[in-house]
Amino acid sequence: MIKRTISGRNGKGSLAHNRRAFETENVDKTRVHLNIKYCDENLKAVYHELFDSAVERYNVGKRNDRKITDYYEKIRQSKQEKLFHEVIFQIGNCTDTAVGTEEGELAVKILDEYMKEFQKRNPSLRVFSCHLHLDESTPHLHVDFVPYVTGWKGKGMDTRVSLKQALKSLGFQGGAKHDTELNQWINHEKEVLAEIMERHEIEWEQRGTHEEHLDVYNFKKKERAKEVKELEQKIENLTADVEATESDIKALNQEKADAEKARDQVRESKEQADKELKHMEKQRNQLQPIINSIDKELKNSGQIKLVLPEVGALELASTYRNKKIKPLFAKMKNYIAGLAAKVIELSREAEKWRDKYQQLKKDYDDLEKDADKVADMCNQLCDDVDKLEVISDKYKRELWIFGSDTIESAIWRDIQKEKALEEQKRKEQMPRKLSDRLQWGRERSQEHNMQQKKNLTYLFISHDLSVVRHISDRIAVMYLGSVVEVAEKAQLYSNPMHPYTKALLSAIPLPDVKKKRQRIILEGDVPSAYNPPSGCKFHTRCPYATDRCRQEAPVLQEVEKGHKAACHRALELA
């Protein structure tokens, strides 16, 4: 058996190069016609196909500024997601698997077989362009796809572009720094390619280390949601949120209205502050020339030139001094003193107006900050209202699908389960005080004796098998109102007989994060309890169903001592 390497890497995503709209130097023009084209669709048309209905659902009830007009342009301008992704797969290299050689022809056959099942194997990766190039040195495959996820429960559209979430829906959860979802998926595809190579007597020559990936079985059954886990999560979410959803929406709407009112008040205060500020600036501008004039007069006061009256011919010096000079200087003194007092008064007034201006400016800045905070609060409240509306819509859908009786019954059962768990926890918890421990021990002993003497038992109903394991002694599993399996706790968890029980137990998470449980994913929709299918009620979702299962309803019978199952193939599948 010969050995060949497998290359799987991210491509540049040059669609024009892949379809040979232009040719590079390494392309042999004489072999271009040998290339194999699997598909070559318009990318914008693919986006319309995948996301138009989701865009319409998202835009319902949204403000015009929040609506999405063109999802293709939104993703094209986004920094978080790419319009599409490309991977390139190649077997061997130019020395051992060249185009035109026998090994090269075998590589083409293997890549062609690999590509035929690619889309079926990866339903969340929409392939729109795929080319097998034979005009270069080594045969290689270009696969271009749009990764998307449906049924998104978070913020935004329910169907959206997301490489991470698309790969998670296929079972790739990511790990350490270099153990990303994409690397896990590429390694898994290499494994698929290696299986095809092995059928053609070619062994995969692995160079370097390879990250661990999930087994093939877990990647082939990811088209639909995981019903059991989703129903358990829905009941849990509905129990916690449904009762308060409507009131929360009303409260948030009221808070939103109050915030908008506060925002309007802030805007009015801001406008009033703007007007007062402009008025103050106007007054300041009016006073400034007066202040400048007074300052100028004060500066020039020492340079005032007075024209004294000429001495008359008959006037004596003493008479001139007493009657002319002294009155004039007294008048000048009084005038200068008045000017000085006026300057002091105007300076104080100007300082007062300056302080008032600074205070108004500070108030104005504070109002602007408050307005920004109120705007952010309004946006946050809008987002919260949107989230709660989504929860409310989800609850209404569940109410419409399952009916009010089913939902209320599920909520009631969950409440009773919580009460039972709390009561059990309270009873099992030993008191801290030594004086209370004796009473606690007597109650526990009395409870046990009462159960033994009077043959009493508890009936505990739950959807959570991880909780049931720690409470119950004997367990019955039901599907669509019928018991499908009954056994002691140890028997049921160690050796489940019915396929439905096996699927439920596979969904229980392990406490050790390093260990991984092989999940059993059930396909198909849950049948109506009012109109169940003929034969076995579980045959529409059972991977082991036969014609007998579709026609004849199985009877609950003992498969082993104390262990009953309603399945035609219980012994065969044990």
C-alpha positions as CSV (number, residue, x, y, z in Angstrom):
1,M,0.0,0.0,0.0
2,I,1.4,3.4,-1.0
3,K,1.4,6.4,1.2
4,R,0.4,9.9,0.4
5,T,-0.1,13.1,2.4
6,I,-3.3,15.1,2.7
7,S,-3.3,18.9,2.5
8,G,-6.3,20.9,3.8
9,R,-6.0,24.6,4.2
10,N,-7.8,28.0,3.9
11,G,-7.8,29.5,0.4
12,K,-7.7,33.1,-0.7
13,G,-11.2,32.9,-2.1
14,S,-10.5,34.2,-5.6
15,L,-13.6,33.1,-7.5
16,A,-12.3,34.6,-10.8
17,H,-9.2,32.5,-10.5
18,N,-11.1,29.4,-9.7
19,R,-13.4,29.7,-12.7
20,R,-10.4,30.7,-14.8
21,A,-11.7,34.1,-15.7
22,F,-7.9,34.9,-15.7
23,E,-4.9,32.6,-15.7
24,T,-1.8,32.8,-13.6
25,E,1.8,31.8,-14.7
26,N,1.5,28.3,-13.1
27,V,-1.6,27.4,-15.2
28,D,-1.1,25.2,-18.3
29,K,-3.5,26.7,-20.8
30,T,-3.6,23.4,-22.8
31,R,-5.2,21.6,-19.8
32,V,-7.7,24.2,-18.7
33,H,-10.5,22.2,-20.5
34,L,-9.7,19.2,-18.2
35,N,-10.9,21.1,-15.1
36,I,-14.1,19.8,-13.4
37,K,-16.7,22.3,-12.4
38,Y,-19.2,21.0,-9.8
39,C,-21.1,24.3,-9.2
40,D,-20.6,28.0,-9.9
41,E,-23.5,30.1,-8.6
42,N,-23.9,33.8,-8.1
43,L,-23.0,34.7,-4.6
44,K,-25.6,37.5,-4.3
45,A,-28.3,35.1,-5.5
46,V,-27.2,32.5,-2.8
47,Y,-27.5,35.2,-0.1
48,H,-31.0,36.1,-1.3
49,E,-31.9,32.4,-1.2
50,L,-30.6,31.8,2.3
51,F,-31.4,35.0,4.2
52,D,-34.3,37.0,2.5
53,S,-37.0,35.4,4.6
54,A,-35.0,35.9,7.8
55,V,-34.5,39.6,6.9
56,E,-38.2,40.0,6.5
57,R,-38.9,38.4,9.8
58,Y,-36.3,40.6,11.5
59,N,-37.6,43.8,10.0
60,V,-41.1,43.3,11.3
61,G,-41.9,46.0,13.9
62,K,-38.4,47.6,13.7
63,R,-37.6,51.3,13.3
64,N,-36.5,52.3,9.9
65,D,-33.0,53.0,11.1
66,R,-32.7,49.4,12.6
67,K,-34.0,47.6,9.5
68,I,-31.7,45.6,7.2
69,T,-32.1,46.5,3.6
70,D,-29.4,44.3,2.0
71,Y,-27.9,41.5,4.1
72,Y,-25.2,40.9,1.5
73,E,-23.8,44.4,1.8
74,K,-24.1,44.3,5.6
75,I,-21.8,41.2,5.7
76,R,-19.5,42.6,3.0
77,Q,-18.9,45.7,5.1
78,S,-18.7,43.7,8.4
79,K,-15.4,43.2,10.2
80,Q,-16.6,40.1,12.1
81,E,-17.7,37.8,9.3
82,K,-16.6,37.1,5.7
83,L,-18.9,36.8,2.7
84,F,-17.7,33.3,2.2
85,H,-14.9,30.9,3.0
86,E,-12.7,28.7,0.9
87,V,-10.9,25.4,1.6
88,I,-8.4,23.6,-0.7
89,F,-7.8,19.9,-0.5
90,Q,-4.9,18.1,-2.2
91,I,-3.5,14.5,-2.1
92,G,0.3,14.2,-2.3
93,N,2.5,16.7,-4.1
94,C,3.9,17.5,-7.5
95,T,6.6,14.8,-7.2
96,D,4.5,11.8,-6.2
97,T,1.0,12.8,-7.4
98,A,1.5,14.9,-10.5
99,V,-1.2,15.6,-13.1
100,G,-1.1,13.2,-16.0
101,T,0.5,10.3,-14.0
102,E,-1.3,7.2,-12.8
103,E,-1.1,8.4,-9.2
104,G,-2.6,11.8,-10.3
105,E,-5.5,10.1,-12.1
106,L,-6.2,8.1,-8.9
107,A,-6.1,11.3,-6.8
108,V,-8.7,12.9,-9.2
109,K,-11.0,9.9,-8.7
110,I,-10.7,10.1,-4.9
111,L,-11.3,13.9,-4.8
112,D,-14.3,13.5,-7.1
113,E,-15.8,10.8,-4.8
114,Y,-15.1,13.0,-1.8
115,M,-16.8,16.0,-3.2
116,K,-20.1,14.2,-4.1
117,E,-21.0,13.7,-0.4
118,F,-19.6,17.1,0.8
119,Q,-22.8,19.1,0.9
120,K,-24.8,16.2,2.4
121,R,-22.1,15.8,5.1
122,N,-22.0,19.6,5.9
123,P,-25.6,20.9,5.6
124,S,-24.8,24.2,7.3
125,L,-22.0,25.1,4.8
126,R,-23.8,26.2,1.6
127,V,-21.4,25.4,-1.3
128,F,-21.9,27.8,-4.2
129,S,-18.6,27.3,-6.1
130,C,-16.4,24.2,-6.4
131,H,-13.7,23.4,-9.0
132,L,-11.3,20.5,-9.4
133,H,-8.2,21.9,-11.1
134,L,-6.1,19.7,-13.4
135,D,-4.2,22.5,-15.2
136,E,-1.6,22.9,-12.5
137,S,1.1,20.6,-11.3
138,T,-1.0,18.6,-8.8
139,P,-4.8,17.9,-8.8
140,H,-6.5,20.0,-6.1
141,L,-10.0,20.9,-5.1
142,H,-11.3,24.5,-4.4
143,V,-14.5,24.5,-2.3
144,D,-16.2,27.9,-1.6
145,F,-19.1,28.0,0.8
146,V,-21.3,30.3,2.9
147,P,-21.5,29.2,6.6
148,Y,-24.8,29.9,8.2
149,V,-26.9,28.9,11.2
150,T,-30.7,28.6,11.5
151,G,-32.9,28.9,14.6
152,W,-30.5,31.4,16.2
153,K,-31.9,32.3,19.7
154,G,-29.6,35.3,20.3
155,K,-29.9,38.9,19.2
156,G,-30.5,39.7,15.6
157,M,-31.7,37.5,12.7
158,D,-32.7,33.9,13.4
159,T,-30.8,32.8,10.2
160,R,-27.4,34.4,9.9
161,V,-23.9,34.1,8.6
162,S,-21.6,32.6,11.2
163,L,-18.6,30.2,10.6
164,K,-18.3,29.5,14.4
165,Q,-22.0,28.7,14.9
166,A,-22.3,26.7,11.6
167,L,-19.4,24.5,12.6
168,K,-20.8,24.1,16.2
169,S,-24.1,22.9,14.7
170,L,-22.0,20.1,13.0
171,G,-20.5,19.1,16.4
172,F,-17.2,21.1,16.5
173,Q,-17.0,22.9,19.8
174,G,-13.5,24.3,19.7
175,G,-10.8,24.0,22.4
176,A,-7.4,25.4,23.0
177,K,-5.8,28.3,21.2
178,H,-5.1,26.4,18.0
179,D,-7.8,23.8,18.4
180,T,-10.5,26.0,16.8
181,E,-13.8,24.8,15.3
182,L,-12.4,25.4,11.8
183,N,-9.2,23.3,12.5
184,Q,-11.3,20.5,14.0
185,W,-13.6,20.5,11.0
186,I,-10.6,20.4,8.5
187,N,-9.1,17.6,10.4
188,H,-12.4,15.7,10.3
189,E,-12.6,16.2,6.5
190,K,-9.1,14.9,6.2
191,E,-10.3,11.8,8.0
192,V,-13.1,11.4,5.5
193,L,-10.7,11.8,2.6
194,A,-8.4,9.3,4.3
195,E,-11.2,6.7,4.4
196,I,-11.8,7.1,0.7
197,M,-8.1,6.8,0.0
198,E,-7.9,3.6,2.0
199,R,-10.6,2.0,-0.2
200,H,-8.3,2.8,-3.1
201,E,-5.3,1.2,-1.2
202,I,-3.6,4.5,-0.3
203,E,-2.5,5.1,3.2
204,W,-2.6,8.6,4.7
205,E,0.9,9.7,5.5
206,Q,0.4,12.0,8.5
207,R,3.2,14.5,9.2
208,G,3.3,16.4,12.4
209,T,0.5,16.3,15.0
210,H,-3.2,16.3,14.4
211,E,-5.7,17.7,16.7
212,E,-8.4,15.4,18.2
213,H,-11.8,15.6,16.5
214,L,-15.2,14.0,17.0
215,D,-16.1,10.7,15.4
216,V,-17.7,10.6,12.0
217,Y,-21.1,9.4,13.4
218,N,-21.6,12.7,15.4
219,F,-21.0,14.8,12.3
220,K,-23.4,13.1,10.0
221,K,-26.5,13.8,12.0
222,K,-26.6,17.5,12.7
223,E,-29.3,18.7,10.2
224,R,-32.0,19.3,12.8
225,A,-32.1,20.6,16.3
226,K,-31.6,18.3,19.2
227,E,-35.2,17.8,20.3
228,V,-34.8,16.3,23.8
229,K,-32.3,18.9,24.9
230,E,-34.2,21.7,23.3
231,L,-37.5,20.7,25.1
232,E,-35.7,20.5,28.4
233,Q,-34.1,23.9,27.9
234,K,-37.4,25.4,26.7
235,I,-39.3,24.1,29.8
236,E,-36.5,25.4,32.0
237,N,-36.5,28.8,30.3
238,L,-40.3,29.0,30.3
239,T,-40.5,28.2,34.0
240,A,-38.0,31.0,34.8
241,D,-39.2,33.7,32.4
242,V,-42.6,33.1,30.9
243,E,-44.7,34.2,33.9
244,A,-42.8,37.5,34.2
245,T,-42.4,38.2,30.5
246,E,-45.5,40.3,29.8
247,S,-45.1,42.3,33.0
248,D,-41.4,42.9,32.3
249,I,-42.3,44.2,28.8
250,K,-44.9,46.6,30.3
251,A,-42.4,47.7,33.0
252,L,-39.7,48.2,30.4
253,N,-42.1,50.1,28.1
254,Q,-42.9,52.3,31.1
255,E,-39.2,52.8,31.8
256,K,-38.7,53.6,28.1
257,A,-41.5,56.2,28.2
258,D,-40.0,57.7,31.4
259,A,-36.6,57.7,29.9
260,E,-37.9,59.4,26.7
261,K,-39.7,62.0,28.9
262,A,-36.5,62.6,30.9
263,R,-34.6,62.9,27.6
264,D,-37.1,65.5,26.4
265,Q,-36.8,67.4,29.7
266,V,-33.0,67.3,29.4
267,R,-33.3,68.6,25.8
268,E,-35.5,71.5,27.0
269,S,-33.1,72.3,29.8
270,K,-30.3,72.2,27.4
271,E,-32.1,74.6,25.0
272,Q,-32.9,77.0,27.9
273,A,-29.3,76.9,29.0
274,D,-28.2,77.6,25.4
275,K,-30.5,80.7,25.4
276,E,-29.2,81.9,28.8
277,L,-25.7,81.3,27.7
278,K,-26.2,83.3,24.5
279,H,-27.9,86.1,26.6
280,M,-24.9,86.2,29.0
281,E,-22.4,86.3,26.1
282,K,-24.4,89.2,24.6
283,Q,-24.4,91.1,27.9
284,R,-20.7,90.4,28.2
285,N,-20.0,91.7,24.7
286,Q,-22.1,94.9,25.6
287,L,-20.1,95.5,28.8
288,Q,-16.7,94.8,27.3
289,P,-16.4,98.1,25.4
290,I,-17.3,100.0,28.6
291,I,-14.8,98.1,30.6
292,N,-12.1,98.7,28.0
293,S,-13.0,102.4,27.9
294,I,-12.7,102.7,31.7
295,D,-9.4,100.9,31.6
296,K,-8.1,103.2,29.0
297,E,-9.3,106.3,31.0
298,L,-7.5,104.9,34.1
299,K,-4.3,104.4,32.2
300,N,-4.5,107.9,30.7
301,S,-5.7,109.6,34.0
302,G,-2.1,110.6,34.9
303,Q,-1.7,112.3,31.5
304,I,-4.8,114.5,31.6
305,K,-3.9,117.9,30.3
306,L,-5.9,120.8,31.8
307,V,-6.0,124.2,30.3
308,L,-5.9,126.6,33.1
309,P,-7.5,130.0,32.7
310,E,-5.1,132.8,31.9
311,V,-4.4,135.3,34.7
312,G,-6.3,138.6,34.4
313,A,-4.4,141.7,34.3
314,L,-5.8,142.9,37.6
315,E,-5.8,139.6,39.4
316,L,-3.3,138.9,42.2
317,A,-1.6,135.5,42.6
318,S,-3.5,134.7,45.8
319,T,-6.8,135.7,44.3
320,Y,-6.0,133.5,41.2
321,R,-5.1,130.6,43.3
322,N,-8.1,130.7,45.6
323,K,-10.8,131.6,43.0
324,K,-9.5,129.7,40.0
325,I,-7.0,127.0,40.8
326,K,-8.4,125.4,44.0
327,P,-12.0,125.0,42.7
328,L,-10.7,123.5,39.5
329,F,-8.5,120.9,41.3
330,A,-11.4,120.1,43.7
331,K,-13.6,119.4,40.7
332,M,-11.0,117.2,39.1
333,K,-10.5,115.3,42.3
334,N,-14.2,114.6,42.7
335,Y,-14.5,113.5,39.0
336,I,-11.6,111.1,39.3
337,A,-13.0,109.6,42.5
338,G,-16.4,109.1,40.8
339,L,-14.7,107.3,37.9
340,A,-12.7,105.1,40.2
341,A,-15.9,104.1,42.1
342,K,-17.6,103.3,38.8
343,V,-14.7,101.2,37.7
344,I,-14.8,99.1,40.9
345,E,-18.5,98.7,40.6
346,L,-18.3,97.6,37.0
347,S,-15.4,95.2,37.8
348,R,-17.5,93.5,40.5
349,E,-20.4,93.3,38.1
350,A,-18.2,91.8,35.4
351,E,-16.8,89.2,37.8
352,K,-20.3,88.3,38.9
353,W,-21.4,87.8,35.3
354,R,-18.2,85.8,34.6
355,D,-18.9,83.4,37.5
356,K,-22.5,83.0,36.4
357,Y,-21.3,82.3,32.8
358,Q,-18.9,79.6,34.1
359,Q,-21.6,78.0,36.2
360,L,-24.1,78.0,33.2
361,K,-21.4,76.5,31.0
362,K,-20.8,73.8,33.6
363,D,-24.5,73.1,33.9
364,Y,-24.7,73.0,30.1
365,D,-21.9,70.4,29.9
366,D,-23.6,68.3,32.6
367,L,-26.9,68.4,30.8
368,E,-25.1,67.2,27.6
369,K,-23.6,64.3,29.5
370,D,-27.0,63.5,31.1
371,A,-28.6,63.6,27.6
372,D,-26.1,61.1,26.3
373,K,-26.7,58.8,29.3
374,V,-30.4,59.0,28.8
375,A,-30.0,58.2,25.1
376,D,-27.8,55.2,25.9
377,M,-30.4,54.1,28.5
378,C,-33.2,54.4,25.9
379,N,-31.2,52.3,23.4
380,Q,-30.5,49.7,26.1
381,L,-34.2,49.7,27.0
382,C,-35.1,49.3,23.3
383,D,-32.8,46.3,23.1
384,D,-34.2,44.8,26.3
385,V,-37.7,45.3,25.0
386,D,-36.7,43.5,21.7
387,K,-35.2,40.6,23.7
388,L,-38.3,40.2,25.9
389,E,-40.6,40.5,22.8
390,V,-38.6,37.6,21.3
391,I,-39.1,35.6,24.5
392,S,-42.8,36.5,24.5
393,D,-43.1,35.4,20.9
394,K,-41.3,32.2,21.6
395,Y,-43.7,31.5,24.5
396,K,-46.7,32.3,22.3
397,R,-45.4,29.9,19.6
398,E,-44.8,27.2,22.2
399,L,-48.3,27.9,23.5
400,W,-49.8,27.6,20.0
401,I,-47.8,24.4,19.2
402,F,-48.3,22.5,22.4
403,G,-51.4,24.1,23.8
404,S,-52.0,25.9,27.1
405,D,-52.7,22.7,29.0
406,T,-49.4,21.1,28.0
407,I,-47.4,24.2,28.8
408,E,-49.1,24.7,32.1
409,S,-48.8,21.1,33.0
410,A,-45.0,21.2,32.2
411,I,-44.6,24.3,34.3
412,W,-46.5,22.8,37.1
413,R,-44.5,19.6,37.0
414,D,-41.3,21.6,37.0
415,I,-42.4,23.7,40.0
416,Q,-43.3,20.5,41.8
417,K,-39.9,19.0,40.9
418,E,-38.2,22.1,42.3
419,K,-40.2,21.9,45.5
420,A,-39.5,18.2,45.8
421,L,-35.7,18.8,45.2
422,E,-35.7,21.6,47.8
423,E,-37.5,19.5,50.3
424,Q,-35.3,16.5,49.7
425,K,-32.2,18.7,50.0
426,R,-33.5,20.1,53.2
427,K,-34.2,16.7,54.7
428,E,-30.9,15.3,53.6
429,Q,-28.8,18.2,54.9
430,M,-27.6,17.6,58.4
431,P,-28.1,20.5,60.9
432,R,-25.0,22.3,62.1
433,K,-26.1,22.4,65.7
434,L,-25.4,19.3,67.7
435,S,-28.7,19.7,69.6
436,D,-30.7,19.5,66.3
437,R,-28.8,16.5,64.9
438,L,-30.6,14.0,67.1
439,Q,-34.0,15.2,66.1
440,W,-32.9,15.2,62.4
441,G,-31.7,11.6,62.8
442,R,-35.0,10.5,64.5
443,E,-37.0,12.0,61.6
444,R,-34.8,10.3,59.0
445,S,-35.1,7.0,60.8
446,Q,-38.9,7.4,61.2
447,E,-39.3,8.3,57.5
448,H,-37.4,5.2,56.5
449,N,-39.3,2.9,58.9
450,M,-42.7,4.4,57.8
451,Q,-41.7,3.6,54.2
452,Q,-40.7,0.0,55.1
453,K,-43.7,-0.7,57.4
454,K,-46.5,0.8,55.4
455,N,-45.1,0.0,52.0
456,L,-45.1,3.7,50.9
457,T,-43.4,5.2,47.9
458,Y,-42.9,8.5,46.1
459,L,-43.9,9.2,42.5
460,F,-41.4,11.7,41.0
461,I,-42.0,13.0,37.5
462,S,-39.2,14.8,35.7
463,H,-37.6,15.4,32.3
464,D,-34.1,15.4,33.8
465,L,-32.7,11.9,34.0
466,S,-29.6,13.2,35.8
467,V,-31.8,14.2,38.7
468,V,-34.0,11.1,38.6
469,R,-30.9,9.0,39.1
470,H,-30.2,10.4,42.6
471,I,-33.8,10.3,43.8
472,S,-35.6,7.2,42.4
473,D,-35.1,3.5,43.0
474,R,-37.1,2.3,40.0
475,I,-37.6,4.3,36.8
476,A,-40.2,4.2,34.0
477,V,-39.5,6.0,30.7
478,M,-42.5,7.3,28.7
479,Y,-42.8,8.4,25.1
480,L,-46.1,10.1,23.8
481,G,-48.0,8.9,26.9
482,S,-46.8,5.3,26.7
483,V,-44.3,3.5,28.9
484,V,-41.5,2.2,26.7
485,E,-39.1,0.9,29.4
486,V,-39.2,0.0,33.2
487,A,-36.2,-1.1,35.3
488,E,-34.3,-0.6,38.5
489,K,-32.1,2.4,38.5
490,A,-28.8,0.5,38.2
491,Q,-30.2,-1.6,35.3
492,L,-31.6,1.3,33.4
493,Y,-28.5,3.4,33.5
494,S,-26.0,0.6,32.9
495,N,-27.9,-1.3,30.2
496,P,-30.8,0.7,28.6
497,M,-32.8,-1.5,26.2
498,H,-35.1,0.9,24.3
499,P,-33.6,3.3,21.6
500,Y,-35.4,6.3,23.1
501,T,-33.9,5.6,26.6
502,K,-30.5,5.3,25.0
503,A,-30.9,8.7,23.3
504,L,-32.0,10.4,26.5
505,L,-29.1,9.0,28.5
506,S,-26.6,10.1,25.9
507,A,-27.8,13.7,26.4
508,I,-26.8,13.8,30.1
509,P,-23.5,15.9,30.4
510,L,-20.6,14.3,32.0
511,P,-19.0,16.1,35.1
512,D,-15.5,15.4,33.7
513,V,-14.9,17.9,30.8
514,K,-12.1,15.7,29.4
515,K,-14.5,12.8,28.8
516,K,-16.9,13.0,25.9
517,R,-20.1,11.0,25.6
518,Q,-21.2,9.7,22.1
519,R,-24.5,11.5,21.5
520,I,-27.4,9.8,19.8
521,I,-29.2,12.4,17.7
522,L,-32.8,11.7,16.9
523,E,-34.1,12.8,13.5
524,G,-37.5,13.8,12.4
525,D,-40.3,15.7,14.1
526,V,-42.1,14.7,17.3
527,P,-45.5,13.2,16.3
528,S,-48.8,14.6,17.6
529,A,-50.0,13.0,20.8
530,Y,-53.6,13.4,19.6
531,N,-52.9,11.5,16.4
532,P,-50.0,9.1,17.0
533,P,-48.5,7.1,14.2
534,S,-49.5,3.5,13.6
535,G,-47.4,0.6,15.1
536,C,-44.6,1.7,17.4
537,K,-45.1,5.4,18.3
538,F,-41.3,5.9,18.2
539,H,-40.7,4.4,14.8
540,T,-40.8,7.8,13.0
541,R,-37.6,8.8,14.8
542,C,-36.0,5.5,15.6
543,P,-32.8,4.7,13.6
544,Y,-33.4,0.9,14.0
545,A,-37.1,0.8,12.8
546,T,-38.2,-2.0,10.6
547,D,-41.5,-2.7,8.7
548,R,-42.7,-4.6,11.7
549,C,-42.2,-1.5,13.9
550,R,-44.3,0.6,11.5
551,Q,-47.2,-1.9,11.5
552,E,-47.3,-3.7,14.9
553,A,-47.2,-1.9,18.3
554,P,-44.7,-3.5,20.7
555,V,-45.9,-4.8,24.0
556,L,-44.1,-4.0,27.3
557,Q,-42.5,-7.3,28.2
558,E,-39.7,-8.5,30.5
559,V,-36.4,-8.6,28.6
560,E,-34.4,-9.6,31.7
561,K,-35.3,-10.1,35.3
562,G,-37.0,-6.9,36.6
563,H,-36.3,-5.1,33.3
564,K,-39.1,-4.5,30.8
565,A,-39.0,-2.8,27.4
566,A,-41.6,-2.1,24.6
567,C,-39.4,-2.8,21.6
568,H,-39.4,-5.6,19.0
569,R,-35.5,-5.4,18.8
570,A,-34.7,-5.0,22.4
571,L,-32.7,-8.2,22.8
572,E,-31.0,-7.6,19.4
573,L,-29.9,-4.0,20.3
574,A,-28.9,-4.8,23.9
